Amino acid sequence: MQNEAKINFRRNGFNWGVTLFLIAFHLGAVVALFNFSWPAFFLAFFLWWVSGSLGIGIGYHRLLTHRGFKTPKWVEYFLTICGTLAMEGSPIAWVATHRIHHVFTEREGDPHSPRDGFWWSHMGWILRGHSVQRNLEATARYAQDLLKDPFHVWLLRWHYLTTAALAVILFALGGWQFVLWGIFLRIVVSWHTTWFVNSAAHVWGSRRFETRDDSRNLWWVGLLAFGEGWHNNHHAHQSSARHGLTWYEIDLNWYGIWVLQKLGLATNVRLFKLNASQNPAQQPGELEPLEESA
């Protein structure tokens, strides 16, 4: 993997289409705060879990990107649709970007390295960087498995339709208040929780494993991102379906996978487990063998 060709994600000036889109959503989120109701709040909270945990954490990340477990295709597609509701791009582009991040973590070629500045790693790379969405070379190289699936290929272009359909449904159920909370504010919160994994969880927190990167275990990102903040654990054992390795490392995404496993909907679940006799300090870049459970 060290010999992979690097992609230049820098561009001159802002990506104005994306920038204006993000500004509009942030303004909508601010307006939502002045249109509060408890039904709208609980609706947004539920949809945040659906899109952020079922969709991004379990679907886009632990299933599609790292293949930490297997599911029937209909479950994979359901989780993928949940992920599109977070408006973080198509599954193919998201997966390719994240795999590139793991190949070149905090080196030249990493799309969002904090060593290029905290702001860059948090959202600057989206505002001023080249998107993988339209980079056919990158998607062909890093998301070959998904490009073989017509459903994921269709979502490469039309992933935003699920959110548009949801907005219509929410407007019919509760008017603009439901749209402001269930779409605008919920998506903005989801964006920043995901971006904190890229930024804060590479700057602050503790390190259990001596990886070659600066990944950290950061408890508050772990809570906000449904378990994705145990980021040093993840970088050390990328394919593990469980990121929180101890009782106090709360990993809601793992609990979701565990429920799927108990229902017979998740198989070949790949796990790394700490044991009392094990020295947790690993050599940089080494991965422990992952255990598989049926």
Secondary structure, DSSP 4 states (H G I P E B T S, - for coil): -TTSPP---B-SS--HHHHHHHHHHHHHHHHHHTS--HHHHHHHHHHHHIIIIIIIIIIIIIIIIT--SB--HHHHHHHHHHHHTT-S--HHHHHHHHHHHHHSTTSTT-TT-GGG-HHIIIIIHHHHB--GGG-HHHHHHH-HHHHT-HHHHHHHHHTTHHHHHHHHHHHHHHHHHHHIIIIIIHHHHHHHHHHHHHTGGGTSSB-SS--SS---B-HHHHHHTTTTTBHHHHHHSTT-S----STTS--HHHHHHHHHHHTT--BSEEE----TT----PPTT--PPPEEE-
